[in-house]
């Protein structure tokens, strides 16, 4: 929750093992969707000029230069209630992140 309030960058590992650092350029509320252009799955293309063997029909060729977009859905958990001290601490975090 603190990272979401401070808009800290998100570090994640993709399914193909790449490490990404995603800027959190705005407050991350629950249900926020962030689109990261060209960081999704590879786009599969078939080359009709290639001679295909029987087993080749099952495996499309991959154009590794192109990727789809990566969509990240944030599920940030916020407490249902806060004590006075917790509210003051969150207010100080928010004021620090604005500086």
Phi, psi and omega in degrees: 000318181298316179299321179294320179292326182271359181056042179287149177299151180254129177255130180214161177249128181283170181296335178265014171089003178281147176261131179236143173243113186256127179288133174261086187279001176208169179301133181261093177276159176304134180090358178295137176245127178249132178256125177249108186294135176064025178241011180272204181293153174298148177270123182275130176227145177257139177261104184292345182281343181284145174281126184255139173265168182306315182286339182290336181294335183277342184243103179293155177284147181252126172269100187287352180280337183247140177224153173282186179268148177263125176253128181244122177259121182267130177243077182276130180261125177247144179292151180288325179224156178227145173282168178301318181296320179294320178298319179295320180295318178296320178298321179290323176297316181296321180288327177292319183290338178281339184286000000 
